[in-house]
Amino acid sequence: MPKYGEEFRKFFKQSNSPVFKTLAEIMTIGPTVKEGLHQALNNKQAHMGGKRSLQQKIAEQFTLQDGSSSLYLGQESVFPGPSGWPIPHDAPYKTQLDRCIMAAVEAGLYEKWSDDMIIHTRRESQRQQRELLAERKLEEERADSARDRSLTIIHLQGPFILLFLGLGLAGLSFVVELIIISFLPQ
């Protein structure tokens, strides 16, 4: 588990359940969620964390191009994830807020919003992977086209200048030889 898991380990150690006590003994604390998921994938280990945050990380960083993933979550949670809304004591809107929250939970809106968020994250991850793949292909095509490009006059400008300088020097030396030979006594 990530660093916040130390509290859970302490709780599991104090439990009367032998299963929780064993779990506390084999739990290690340390890596970030991303590192923990990489270890789960590569080392056949399990990584514990909040269900929603793990779903989000898996969808965000471990979704393949076809939408699948090599990681999955266990069906049940080892620890519950309670949450609350802090409001002032004796607030007049407490009953109205409770009614709205219960209506959203009972209608399944919380689960629906969570599922929609995960689907959106998976699609975004797939889109990013497709863009990355398209960029790589474009770079490879550019490299191939740069490698296979034919020579133009601009590419051959240096060799042509050297050729004409060499011909000019050879012609000059030939003229100098003719002049020297013509002035030598016969």
N, C-alpha and C positions, 0 to 999 in steps of 0.2 A: 504494500500500500504506500501511497505518498506519505509525506511527513505527518499530515493530520491524522493518520491511522494509529498513532501511538495511543490516543485516547481509547480507540476501539480495542486495541490489544489489552490495555489495562482493564477495560470492562470485561472482556472475555476471560481474563485470568481470574477475576473475582467471581465469575459465574459459578453456579452449582452444577452446570451441565458439563459432563466430561468431553462432549464434542467441542464446546466453546473453549474449554481449557486446552485441548489438543490443538485447536486452531490457533490459539494465542501462542503456543510454543513454536509452531512452524511458520508463523507470520514473520516476514522481514519488512522493515521500514526503510524507505530510501528513495527510490527513483521517482521521477515525475510520472504523470499519467502516460505521456507519450513513450517514455523509456520503458515503463512497466508493460505497456501494450506490445512494444517491440520484443521484450523478453518473453511475453506470453506467446508470441508468434514464433520466435526463433528457438526458445529453450523449452517449449512445451510446459510453461508455468501458467499459473492463474494470477490475475491482477484484480484486486478488490477496490471498489470505489463506488461513488454514487451512480445509480443506474442511469439516470438521465445524462449526466456528464459523460459517462463512458459511451453511451449510445451516440452522443454528439461527437466525441473524439474519433470513434470508429468510423462514423459516417464521413467525418471531415478529412481524416488523414489515412484511412485504411480501406477506402472504397476503391475497387478496381474499375476499369473503364466500362465493364459490362454491368456495373451496379452491384456486384457481389462483393463479399469480403471474406477473408480467411478467419476472421475473428467473430465470435458470437457471445452473447450474454447468457448466463444461466437463467432459468425460468423464474426461480424464486430468489429473494434477496436475503442475505445473511443478517443484515440489520435494517430496521425500518428507517425511513427518512421523514420524520415528522417536521412540520413547518407551522408557523403561526404568523399572525398579523398583529404586531404590537399596536394597541390603541389605548387611549387614555381610559382610566377606570371610570365607570359609570357614564361612558359616552352615550349621547342620545341616539346615535346612528348605529350602535352595536348590533341591535336586533336586525336592522335593515341589511347591514353588511353580512351578518351570519346567513340571512336568508339568501342573499345574492351568491355568496360563496357556495352554499349547499346546492343551490339551483345549478350552478356551473359544474360542480362535481357530479351531482346526480345525473345531469344530462350528458355526462361524458365529454364535456368540452375540454377539460384539462388534458385528458388522454388524447383527444383529437388534435388539440393544438400542439402537443408534444410530438405526436406522430407526423403532423404536417411539417414541423420544424426539422425533424430527422430526414424526411423525404426531400425537403428543400436543400438541406445540407448535402445529401448524397448527390442530388442533381448538380449542385454547384461544384462539388468535387469532381464529378465526371466531366463537366464542362471545362474545368481547369486542366484536367488531364488531357482532354482532346486538344485544347489550345496548345499545351506544352508539346504534345506529339506533333501537331501541325507546325509549330515553330521549329522543332528539330528537323522535320522533313524539309522545310524551307531552307534551313541552314545547310543541310546536306546537299540539296539541289544547287544552292549558290556555290558551295565548295566544288561540286562536280562541274558546274558550268565554268567556274573560274579555272579549273584544272584543264578542261578540254577546249578552251578558247583558242582559236587560230591566231597566228602571228599577223600583225598589221605593220604598216610602214613606220608607225611610231615605235613599235617594239624593235624594229630593225634599223632604227636611225643611228644608233651607236656603231654597229658593224659597218653600215654604209659610209659613215664619216671616216672610220679607220681605213676602209678600202680606198676611198678617194685620197686620203692623206698618203697612204702607201704608194698608190699609183703616181701621185704628184712627186713624191720623193724619188721614186724609181725613174720617172721622166727627167727630173732635174739632174739626177746623177748620170743619166745617159747623155744629156746635153753637155754636162761638164766633161765627160769622157771624150766626146767628139771634139770639143774645143781643145782639150789637152793634146789629143792625138794629131789634130791638124796643125798645131804649132810646134810639134816635135820634129827634129830633123830626120830626114829620111835616109 
